[in-house]
Amino acid sequence: MIKSQIPLAERLRPATLNELVGQQHLTGKGSILRTAIENGKVPSMILWGPPGVGKTTIANIIAQTLQVPFYTLSAISSGVKEVREVIEAAKTQQNVILFIDEIHRFNKGQQDALLGAVEKGIIILIGATTENPSFEVNSALLSRCQVYVLKPLDEEELIGLLQHAIATDEILSSKKIEIKETAALINISGGDARKLLNLLELVTEALGDDIVITDDKVMEIAQQRIAIYDKSGEQHYDIISAFIKSIRGSDPNGALYWLARMIEGGEDVKFIARRLLILASEDIGNANPNALLLANATFDAVNKIGYPESRIILSQCVTYLASSAKSNAAVTAISEAMAAVQQHGDLPVPLHIRNAPTKLMKTLNYGKDYAYSHNYENNFAAQEYLPRELSGTAFYKPGKNAREEELRKFLKSLWKDKYKY
């Protein structure tokens, strides 16, 4: 292959841990994964993180460092047959590594085919996933693997990668390149090293030999041609962001368009349905509690049916959620409550609402003066439930839509002036 035809991200793919950018918590000196590699005792593992942060690279480095047989499968194009073929080949070898990209796309049967070989040590499994393995990987298989979480690259790491590329790449180093501004490059890449390098290559090709990179030029070129580099799904997070924001903004038409983009792109139906479940609480909440019920029913239904019919179920749910009243009171409430916990630490539980199962606890006034709500009119007894230091703090603040206004009035009628509902 002609050198210039190899993408920049592939030309610069690290061959050793010392060359790897980012993930120092896993691969830095003294880290758990680096120590395992240096000792030659690598466990089966799941590498979980967003695109372009080094999952495939780490798998390749492990194989090169240990000098062991290395097989690669993609869950998109491979099935049980290919898995079994690798396992059979591994039985005649030692310390065989099987790398499965996008392992979350394997169904239960395909994942089950790996179990015996992983348990018996016939293969060392390295699975890469952008999805939470707790949801996407069978518990039996997950229990046999270490899960390592990879992080998006930060701004300093991305800028360092840009400088490294310009200084060391055979093609870029032959050009006169000046980077005046990096904000656009960093923002568009979103912590994705591969996307950053692909964008850098795109910009340098568009600007010729005497290159001055500014944010305006990057945005202009990216808007015209960035889709060229999205064939492998690098728009994944941009599109889901547009999808969620369309629903949050009560635009069913925009939401349907981005839904169609994901369906046409082969997006995992569970990924879409799970995001709808989260949105139903985060952006709608008690403004319309039925939203969560419908989103949950949608998640169950599309998992049973799959494509193409599940597009209809998704469309129904998406248009319902987009057309629903909105409230983020649930998410802001728990965020404020957690902030209070972090700020004040472990405040003691008020004595009157502590449990008192023993005589000693009762002598210490545990549960004393507790008012059992159902013994009072309207099943309500005004008493303190928060620690003394937080008395009167209202974490939950209902919105101004019709349903939450009812909640607001109800709570205010109960608590009168204690909370500012």
C-alpha positions as CSV (number, residue, x, y, z in Angstrom):
1,M,0.0,0.0,0.0
2,I,1.2,3.5,-0.9
3,K,2.2,5.3,2.3
4,S,0.1,8.4,1.6
5,Q,-3.1,6.2,1.3
6,I,-2.8,5.0,4.9
7,P,-4.8,7.4,7.1
8,L,-2.8,9.5,9.5
9,A,-4.4,7.9,12.6
10,E,-3.2,4.5,11.4
11,R,0.3,5.8,10.5
12,L,0.7,7.1,14.0
13,R,-0.9,4.1,15.8
14,P,1.4,3.5,18.9
15,A,3.3,0.3,19.0
16,T,4.3,0.4,22.7
17,L,2.7,1.6,26.0
18,N,5.2,4.5,26.2
19,E,3.9,5.8,22.9
20,L,0.3,5.7,23.9
21,V,-1.4,9.0,24.6
22,G,-3.8,9.1,27.5
23,Q,-5.0,6.3,29.8
24,Q,-2.2,6.8,32.3
25,H,-4.4,5.4,35.0
26,L,-4.3,2.0,33.2
27,T,-1.0,2.1,31.3
28,G,1.3,4.5,33.1
29,K,4.2,3.3,35.2
30,G,3.0,1.2,38.1
31,S,-0.5,1.0,36.8
32,I,-2.5,-2.3,37.1
33,L,-2.7,-3.1,33.4
34,R,0.9,-2.1,32.6
35,T,2.1,-4.3,35.5
36,A,0.1,-7.2,34.2
37,I,1.5,-6.8,30.7
38,E,5.1,-6.5,32.0
39,N,4.6,-9.6,34.1
40,G,3.2,-11.5,31.1
41,K,0.0,-12.4,32.9
42,V,-2.8,-10.6,31.1
43,P,-6.3,-11.5,32.1
44,S,-9.3,-11.7,29.9
45,M,-10.7,-8.1,29.8
46,I,-13.3,-5.7,28.6
47,L,-12.0,-2.3,27.5
48,W,-14.9,0.1,27.9
49,G,-14.7,3.7,26.6
50,P,-15.7,6.1,23.8
51,P,-14.4,5.9,20.3
52,G,-10.8,6.8,19.5
53,V,-9.3,6.5,23.0
54,G,-7.0,3.5,22.4
55,K,-9.0,0.3,22.9
56,T,-7.8,-1.4,19.7
57,T,-4.3,0.0,20.2
58,I,-4.0,-1.4,23.7
59,A,-5.0,-4.8,22.4
60,N,-2.4,-4.7,19.6
61,I,0.3,-3.5,22.1
62,I,-0.5,-6.4,24.4
63,A,-0.1,-8.9,21.6
64,Q,3.1,-7.3,20.3
65,T,4.6,-7.0,23.8
66,L,3.8,-10.6,24.7
67,Q,4.6,-12.0,21.2
68,V,1.6,-14.3,21.3
69,P,-0.9,-15.4,18.6
70,F,-3.5,-12.7,18.0
71,Y,-6.9,-13.0,16.4
72,T,-9.3,-10.2,15.6
73,L,-13.0,-10.4,15.0
74,S,-15.6,-7.6,14.6
75,A,-18.9,-8.3,16.2
76,I,-20.6,-6.5,13.3
77,S,-19.4,-9.0,10.7
78,S,-18.6,-12.1,12.8
79,G,-20.8,-14.7,14.5
80,V,-20.6,-18.0,16.4
81,K,-19.0,-19.8,13.5
82,E,-16.0,-17.5,13.4
83,V,-15.7,-17.6,17.2
84,R,-15.6,-21.4,17.2
85,E,-13.0,-21.4,14.4
86,V,-10.7,-19.3,16.5
87,I,-11.3,-21.4,19.6
88,E,-10.4,-24.6,17.6
89,A,-7.2,-23.0,16.3
90,A,-6.3,-21.8,19.8
91,K,-6.4,-25.3,21.2
92,T,-3.2,-26.1,19.3
93,Q,-1.4,-23.0,20.5
94,Q,-0.7,-21.2,23.8
95,N,-1.6,-17.8,25.2
96,V,-3.9,-17.0,22.3
97,I,-5.5,-13.5,22.4
98,L,-8.9,-13.0,20.7
99,F,-9.8,-9.4,20.3
100,I,-13.4,-8.7,19.6
101,D,-14.3,-5.2,18.6
102,E,-17.7,-3.9,19.5
103,I,-18.4,-6.9,21.6
104,H,-21.6,-5.3,22.8
105,R,-23.1,-6.2,19.4
106,F,-22.8,-9.9,20.1
107,N,-26.0,-11.5,21.2
108,K,-26.3,-13.9,24.1
109,G,-25.7,-17.0,22.0
110,Q,-22.6,-15.5,20.5
111,Q,-21.3,-14.4,23.9
112,D,-22.1,-17.8,25.4
113,A,-19.8,-19.4,22.7
114,L,-16.9,-17.7,24.4
115,L,-17.6,-18.8,27.9
116,G,-15.9,-22.2,28.0
117,A,-12.8,-21.1,26.2
118,V,-12.3,-18.1,28.4
119,E,-12.9,-20.1,31.6
120,K,-10.5,-22.9,30.6
121,G,-7.8,-20.4,29.4
122,I,-7.9,-21.6,25.8
123,I,-8.1,-17.9,24.8
124,I,-7.4,-14.6,26.5
125,L,-10.4,-12.5,25.5
126,I,-10.1,-8.8,24.9
127,G,-13.4,-7.2,24.2
128,A,-13.8,-3.5,23.2
129,T,-17.1,-1.7,23.7
130,T,-18.4,1.8,23.8
131,E,-21.4,0.6,25.8
132,N,-21.7,-0.1,29.5
133,P,-20.7,-3.8,29.8
134,S,-23.0,-4.2,32.7
135,F,-25.9,-4.0,30.3
136,E,-24.3,-5.4,27.1
137,V,-22.1,-8.3,28.2
138,N,-23.6,-11.4,29.8
139,S,-23.0,-11.6,33.5
140,A,-21.4,-15.0,33.2
141,L,-18.8,-13.7,30.7
142,L,-18.4,-10.4,32.5
143,S,-17.5,-12.3,35.7
144,R,-14.6,-13.9,33.9
145,C,-13.2,-10.7,32.7
146,Q,-11.6,-7.6,34.2
147,V,-13.3,-4.4,33.1
148,Y,-11.0,-1.5,32.4
149,V,-12.6,2.0,31.8
150,L,-10.9,4.2,29.2
151,K,-11.3,8.0,29.3
152,P,-11.7,10.6,26.6
153,L,-8.4,12.4,26.0
154,D,-8.2,15.8,27.6
155,E,-7.2,19.0,25.9
156,E,-3.6,18.8,26.9
157,E,-3.3,15.3,25.6
158,L,-5.0,16.2,22.3
159,I,-2.7,19.2,21.7
160,G,0.3,17.1,22.4
161,L,-1.0,14.5,19.9
162,L,-1.3,17.3,17.3
163,Q,2.2,18.5,17.9
164,H,3.5,14.9,17.7
165,A,1.8,14.3,14.4
166,I,3.2,17.4,12.8
167,A,6.7,16.7,14.1
168,T,7.0,13.0,13.4
169,D,4.7,12.0,10.6
170,E,6.5,11.4,7.3
171,I,4.0,13.4,5.3
172,L,3.0,16.2,7.7
173,S,6.6,16.9,8.7
174,S,7.5,17.6,5.0
175,K,5.0,20.5,5.0
176,K,5.1,23.9,6.6
177,I,2.3,23.8,9.2
178,E,1.5,26.4,11.8
179,I,-1.4,25.9,14.2
180,K,-2.6,29.3,15.4
181,E,-5.8,28.0,17.1
182,T,-6.8,24.6,18.4
183,A,-10.3,25.1,19.8
184,A,-12.1,23.9,16.7
185,L,-9.9,20.8,16.3
186,I,-10.4,20.0,20.0
187,N,-14.1,20.6,20.1
188,I,-14.9,18.6,17.0
189,S,-12.8,15.7,18.0
190,G,-14.6,15.4,21.4
191,G,-11.7,13.6,23.1
192,D,-11.4,11.1,20.2
193,A,-7.8,10.8,19.1
194,R,-8.6,9.1,15.8
195,K,-11.2,11.7,14.9
196,L,-8.7,14.5,15.8
197,L,-5.9,13.0,13.5
198,N,-8.4,12.4,10.7
199,L,-9.5,16.0,10.9
200,L,-6.0,17.3,11.0
201,E,-5.2,15.3,7.9
202,L,-8.3,16.6,6.2
203,V,-7.5,20.2,7.0
204,T,-3.8,20.0,5.9
205,E,-4.8,18.3,2.6
206,A,-7.4,21.1,1.9
207,L,-4.9,24.0,2.7
208,G,-2.0,22.8,0.6
209,D,1.7,23.1,1.5
210,D,1.9,26.4,3.3
211,I,-0.6,25.8,6.1
212,V,-1.9,28.1,8.8
213,I,-4.6,26.4,10.9
214,T,-7.2,28.6,12.5
215,D,-10.6,27.8,14.0
216,D,-12.5,29.4,11.1
217,K,-10.6,27.4,8.5
218,V,-11.1,24.1,10.5
219,M,-14.9,24.8,10.8
220,E,-15.3,25.7,7.2
221,I,-13.5,22.5,6.0
222,A,-15.1,20.3,8.5
223,Q,-18.6,21.4,7.6
224,Q,-17.9,20.7,4.0
225,R,-16.2,17.4,4.2
226,I,-16.2,15.9,7.7
227,A,-18.7,13.2,6.7
228,I,-16.0,11.5,4.6
229,Y,-14.5,10.3,7.9
230,D,-17.7,9.0,9.5
231,K,-18.2,5.8,7.6
232,S,-17.2,3.8,10.6
233,G,-19.6,5.5,12.9
234,E,-17.6,8.4,14.3
235,Q,-20.8,10.6,14.2
236,H,-22.3,8.3,16.7
237,Y,-22.1,10.7,19.6
238,D,-22.9,13.8,17.6
239,I,-26.1,12.3,16.2
240,I,-27.3,10.9,19.5
241,S,-26.7,14.4,21.0
242,A,-28.8,16.0,18.2
243,F,-31.5,13.4,18.8
244,I,-31.8,14.0,22.5
245,K,-31.7,17.7,22.1
246,S,-34.5,17.6,19.5
247,I,-36.7,15.6,21.9
248,R,-35.8,17.9,24.8
249,G,-36.6,20.9,22.6
250,S,-40.1,19.4,21.9
251,D,-39.4,19.0,18.1
252,P,-40.7,15.7,17.0
253,N,-39.7,16.3,13.4
254,G,-36.0,16.9,14.2
255,A,-36.1,13.9,16.6
256,L,-37.5,11.7,13.8
257,Y,-34.9,12.8,11.4
258,W,-32.0,11.9,13.7
259,L,-33.8,8.7,14.7
260,A,-33.9,7.8,11.0
261,R,-30.2,8.6,10.6
262,M,-29.4,6.2,13.4
263,I,-31.6,3.5,12.0
264,E,-30.2,3.8,8.5
265,G,-26.7,3.7,10.0
266,G,-27.4,0.4,11.7
267,E,-27.4,1.8,15.3
268,D,-28.0,-0.7,18.0
269,V,-31.7,-0.6,18.9
270,K,-30.9,-1.1,22.6
271,F,-28.7,2.0,22.5
272,I,-31.5,4.2,21.2
273,A,-34.1,2.7,23.6
274,R,-31.8,3.1,26.6
275,R,-31.3,6.8,25.8
276,L,-35.0,7.3,25.6
277,L,-35.4,5.7,29.1
278,I,-32.9,8.1,30.5
279,L,-34.5,11.1,28.8
280,A,-38.0,10.2,30.1
281,S,-36.8,10.9,33.6
282,E,-34.1,13.5,33.0
283,D,-36.1,15.8,30.7
284,I,-39.8,14.9,31.4
285,G,-40.0,13.4,34.9
286,N,-43.1,14.2,36.9
287,A,-44.4,16.6,34.2
288,N,-45.7,13.4,32.6
289,P,-44.9,10.2,34.6
290,N,-46.4,8.1,31.7
291,A,-43.3,9.0,29.7
292,L,-41.1,6.7,31.7
293,L,-43.7,3.9,31.5
294,L,-43.8,4.2,27.7
295,A,-40.1,4.4,27.4
296,N,-39.7,1.3,29.5
297,A,-42.3,-0.5,27.4
298,T,-40.5,0.6,24.3
299,F,-37.2,-0.8,25.6
300,D,-38.8,-4.2,26.2
301,A,-40.6,-4.2,22.9
302,V,-37.7,-3.4,20.6
303,N,-35.5,-5.9,22.3
304,K,-38.1,-8.6,21.6
305,I,-38.8,-7.5,18.0
306,G,-35.6,-6.0,16.6
307,Y,-35.3,-4.3,13.2
308,P,-37.1,-3.4,10.9
309,E,-40.4,-3.4,12.8
310,S,-39.0,-1.8,15.9
311,R,-38.6,1.4,13.9
312,I,-42.3,1.9,14.3
313,I,-42.2,1.4,18.1
314,L,-39.3,3.8,18.4
315,S,-41.1,6.4,16.2
316,Q,-44.2,6.2,18.5
317,C,-42.1,6.6,21.6
318,V,-40.0,9.4,20.2
319,T,-42.9,11.5,19.0
320,Y,-44.7,11.0,22.3
321,L,-41.6,12.1,24.3
322,A,-40.9,15.1,22.0
323,S,-44.6,16.2,22.3
324,S,-44.7,15.8,26.1
325,A,-44.5,18.5,28.7
326,K,-41.0,18.8,30.0
327,S,-39.3,19.1,33.4
328,N,-35.7,18.5,34.6
329,A,-36.7,18.8,38.3
330,A,-35.8,15.1,39.0
331,V,-32.3,15.4,37.8
332,T,-31.6,18.8,39.4
333,A,-33.1,17.5,42.7
334,I,-30.8,14.5,42.9
335,S,-27.8,16.6,41.8
336,E,-28.4,19.1,44.5
337,A,-28.9,16.4,47.1
338,M,-25.7,14.7,46.1
339,A,-23.9,18.1,46.2
340,A,-25.2,18.5,49.8
341,V,-23.8,15.1,50.8
342,Q,-20.4,16.0,49.3
343,Q,-20.4,19.3,51.0
344,H,-21.6,18.3,54.5
345,G,-20.4,14.7,54.7
346,D,-22.1,12.0,56.7
347,L,-24.6,14.0,58.7
348,P,-26.3,12.0,61.5
349,V,-29.8,10.7,61.0
350,P,-32.2,12.6,63.4
351,L,-33.0,10.4,66.4
352,H,-36.8,10.4,65.9
353,I,-36.5,8.7,62.5
354,R,-33.9,6.2,63.4
355,N,-34.8,2.5,63.6
356,A,-35.0,1.1,67.2
357,P,-35.1,-2.7,67.0
358,T,-33.3,-3.2,70.4
359,K,-34.0,-2.0,74.0
360,L,-30.6,-0.2,74.1
361,M,-31.5,1.8,71.1
362,K,-34.8,2.8,72.6
363,T,-33.1,3.9,75.8
364,L,-30.9,6.1,73.6
365,N,-34.1,7.7,72.2
366,Y,-33.9,6.1,68.8
367,G,-37.4,6.5,67.2
368,K,-38.6,8.7,70.1
369,D,-41.4,11.2,69.1
370,Y,-41.6,9.8,65.6
371,A,-45.1,10.6,64.2
372,Y,-46.6,7.8,62.1
373,S,-48.1,9.7,59.2
374,H,-51.1,7.4,58.7
375,N,-52.3,8.2,62.2
376,Y,-52.9,11.8,61.2
377,E,-55.4,13.7,59.1
378,N,-54.7,13.3,55.4
379,N,-52.0,10.8,56.3
380,F,-49.5,13.6,57.0
381,A,-47.6,14.6,60.1
382,A,-45.3,17.7,59.9
383,Q,-41.9,16.6,61.2
384,E,-38.3,17.0,60.3
385,Y,-36.8,14.3,58.0
386,L,-33.5,16.1,57.1
387,P,-30.5,16.4,59.3
388,R,-30.5,19.6,61.4
389,E,-27.8,21.2,59.2
390,L,-30.0,20.9,56.1
391,S,-33.4,21.8,57.7
392,G,-35.6,23.7,55.3
393,T,-33.6,22.8,52.2
394,A,-35.8,22.1,49.1
395,F,-34.0,19.9,46.7
396,Y,-37.0,19.1,44.6
397,K,-38.4,22.1,42.9
398,P,-41.4,21.3,40.6
399,G,-41.6,23.1,37.4
400,K,-44.4,25.4,36.1
401,N,-46.2,23.0,33.7
402,A,-49.7,22.0,34.7
403,R,-49.0,18.7,36.3
404,E,-46.0,19.9,38.3
405,E,-47.9,23.0,39.4
406,E,-50.4,20.6,41.0
407,L,-47.5,18.9,42.8
408,R,-46.2,22.2,43.9
409,K,-49.5,23.3,45.3
410,F,-49.9,20.0,47.1
411,L,-46.5,20.0,48.7
412,K,-46.9,23.7,49.7
413,S,-50.2,22.9,51.3
414,L,-48.6,20.2,53.4
415,W,-45.4,21.9,54.4
416,K,-46.7,25.5,54.3
417,D,-43.6,27.8,54.8
418,K,-40.9,25.2,55.6
419,Y,-39.9,24.7,51.9
420,K,-40.1,27.4,49.3
421,Y,-42.3,25.5,46.8
